[in-house]
Amino acid sequence: MAVKIQTEQGMVQIENDVIAKIVGGAATDNYGVVGMASQTPVRDGINQALSGDNYGRGVVVREIENGIAVDVYIIVGYGMKISEISKSVQARVKNDLSSMLGVVADEVNVIVQGVRILGE
């Protein structure tokens, strides 16, 4: 599913891979986020952080009634306040999608797939 934006000049279509890279970059730039996690950890490796080329496996973009919903799967650092990290990820993802793509995410759901000791 791609996000489609109608403009006066025509249609703009943004593919999920583009959205996933922006969301993944926004999520991993937050303090306390060790990396992106796969939404299918058993198949892709339990608690394994994804690299930038694989952010698509840790981001799900869904079309909802009035816009889009984004699910972000992350790994956080041990001893960090997960609720604050999650709020920060939500705000950063919404801001980056809005500023870079002009897309408003109605929902940003953060799923913490694992905890890792910093420095591992």
KOLVEXTOR-343399 format. One record per residue (C-alpha): x, y, z; chain; residue number from 1. Coordinates in steps of 0.2 Angstrom, whole numbers, plus 5000, padded with zeros to 4 digits. Last residue first. Example, Ala and Ser with C-alpha at 12.3 -4.5 7.8 and 13.67 -1.06 7.14 Angstrom:
<atoms>
<atom <5068; 4995; 5036>; "A"; 2>
<atom <5062; 4978; 5039>; "A"; 1>
</atoms>
This chain:
<atoms>
<atom <5132; 4977; 5119>; "A"; 120>
<atom <5136; 4995; 5125>; "A"; 119>
<atom <5118; 4998; 5131>; "A"; 118>
<atom <5110; 4983; 5139>; "A"; 117>
<atom <5096; 4978; 5127>; "A"; 116>
<atom <5077; 4978; 5130>; "A"; 115>
<atom <5066; 4970; 5117>; "A"; 114>
<atom <5051; 4971; 5105>; "A"; 113>
<atom <5044; 4988; 5111>; "A"; 112>
<atom <5029; 4992; 5100>; "A"; 111>
<atom <5026; 5010; 5097>; "A"; 110>
<atom <5010; 5015; 5088>; "A"; 109>
<atom <5009; 5031; 5079>; "A"; 108>
<atom <4991; 5035; 5074>; "A"; 107>
<atom <4984; 5049; 5064>; "A"; 106>
<atom <5000; 5051; 5054>; "A"; 105>
<atom <4999; 5067; 5044>; "A"; 104>
<atom <5009; 5066; 5027>; "A"; 103>
<atom <5018; 5081; 5020>; "A"; 102>
<atom <5032; 5070; 5016>; "A"; 101>
<atom <5047; 5078; 5025>; "A"; 100>
<atom <5039; 5090; 5037>; "A"; 99>
<atom <5024; 5079; 5041>; "A"; 98>
<atom <5032; 5062; 5041>; "A"; 97>
<atom <5047; 5070; 5052>; "A"; 96>
<atom <5035; 5078; 5065>; "A"; 95>
<atom <5024; 5062; 5067>; "A"; 94>
<atom <5039; 5051; 5069>; "A"; 93>
<atom <5047; 5063; 5081>; "A"; 92>
<atom <5032; 5064; 5092>; "A"; 91>
<atom <5029; 5046; 5092>; "A"; 90>
<atom <5047; 5042; 5096>; "A"; 89>
<atom <5047; 5054; 5110>; "A"; 88>
<atom <5032; 5047; 5118>; "A"; 87>
<atom <5039; 5029; 5117>; "A"; 86>
<atom <5055; 5035; 5125>; "A"; 85>
<atom <5046; 5043; 5139>; "A"; 84>
<atom <5035; 5027; 5142>; "A"; 83>
<atom <5051; 5016; 5141>; "A"; 82>
<atom <5060; 5025; 5155>; "A"; 81>
<atom <5078; 5018; 5152>; "A"; 80>
<atom <5086; 5005; 5163>; "A"; 79>
<atom <5090; 4994; 5148>; "A"; 78>
<atom <5091; 5002; 5131>; "A"; 77>
<atom <5076; 5001; 5120>; "A"; 76>
<atom <5072; 4989; 5105>; "A"; 75>
<atom <5059; 4996; 5093>; "A"; 74>
<atom <5044; 4991; 5082>; "A"; 73>
<atom <5035; 5005; 5075>; "A"; 72>
<atom <5017; 5004; 5069>; "A"; 71>
<atom <5011; 5018; 5058>; "A"; 70>
<atom <4993; 5023; 5055>; "A"; 69>
<atom <4987; 5033; 5040>; "A"; 68>
<atom <4974; 5045; 5035>; "A"; 67>
<atom <4955; 5048; 5038>; "A"; 66>
<atom <4948; 5030; 5039>; "A"; 65>
<atom <4964; 5020; 5041>; "A"; 64>
<atom <4978; 5015; 5029>; "A"; 63>
<atom <4991; 5005; 5037>; "A"; 62>
<atom <5010; 5007; 5037>; "A"; 61>
<atom <5020; 4994; 5047>; "A"; 60>
<atom <5038; 4997; 5052>; "A"; 59>
<atom <5051; 4985; 5058>; "A"; 58>
<atom <5053; 4974; 5042>; "A"; 57>
<atom <5053; 4990; 5032>; "A"; 56>
<atom <5068; 4996; 5042>; "A"; 55>
<atom <5079; 4983; 5033>; "A"; 54>
<atom <5091; 4994; 5023>; "A"; 53>
<atom <5094; 5005; 5039>; "A"; 52>
<atom <5100; 4990; 5049>; "A"; 51>
<atom <5088; 4980; 5060>; "A"; 50>
<atom <5092; 4976; 5078>; "A"; 49>
<atom <5090; 4957; 5083>; "A"; 48>
<atom <5079; 4954; 5098>; "A"; 47>
<atom <5074; 4937; 5091>; "A"; 46>
<atom <5080; 4933; 5073>; "A"; 45>
<atom <5070; 4937; 5057>; "A"; 44>
<atom <5057; 4922; 5058>; "A"; 43>
<atom <5055; 4922; 5077>; "A"; 42>
<atom <5056; 4941; 5078>; "A"; 41>
<atom <5041; 4945; 5066>; "A"; 40>
<atom <5038; 4963; 5068>; "A"; 39>
<atom <5057; 4965; 5067>; "A"; 38>
<atom <5066; 4977; 5078>; "A"; 37>
<atom <5073; 4995; 5076>; "A"; 36>
<atom <5088; 5000; 5086>; "A"; 35>
<atom <5095; 5005; 5103>; "A"; 34>
<atom <5082; 5018; 5106>; "A"; 33>
<atom <5086; 5027; 5123>; "A"; 32>
<atom <5089; 5044; 5115>; "A"; 31>
<atom <5079; 5046; 5099>; "A"; 30>
<atom <5087; 5046; 5082>; "A"; 29>
<atom <5082; 5027; 5080>; "A"; 28>
<atom <5064; 5032; 5079>; "A"; 27>
<atom <5066; 5046; 5066>; "A"; 26>
<atom <5077; 5035; 5055>; "A"; 25>
<atom <5065; 5021; 5056>; "A"; 24>
<atom <5050; 5032; 5051>; "A"; 23>
<atom <5060; 5040; 5037>; "A"; 22>
<atom <5066; 5023; 5030>; "A"; 21>
<atom <5048; 5015; 5033>; "A"; 20>
<atom <5040; 5029; 5024>; "A"; 19>
<atom <5051; 5027; 5009>; "A"; 18>
<atom <5049; 5008; 5009>; "A"; 17>
<atom <5030; 5011; 5010>; "A"; 16>
<atom <5029; 5020; 4993>; "A"; 15>
<atom <5024; 5038; 4991>; "A"; 14>
<atom <5013; 5042; 4977>; "A"; 13>
<atom <5010; 5060; 4971>; "A"; 12>
<atom <4995; 5063; 4960>; "A"; 11>
<atom <4993; 5078; 4949>; "A"; 10>
<atom <4997; 5096; 4947>; "A"; 9>
<atom <4984; 5103; 4959>; "A"; 8>
<atom <4989; 5090; 4972>; "A"; 7>
<atom <4982; 5073; 4976>; "A"; 6>
<atom <4992; 5063; 4989>; "A"; 5>
<atom <4993; 5044; 4988>; "A"; 4>
<atom <5001; 5034; 5002>; "A"; 3>
<atom <5007; 5017; 4995>; "A"; 2>
<atom <5000; 5000; 5000>; "A"; 1>
</atoms>
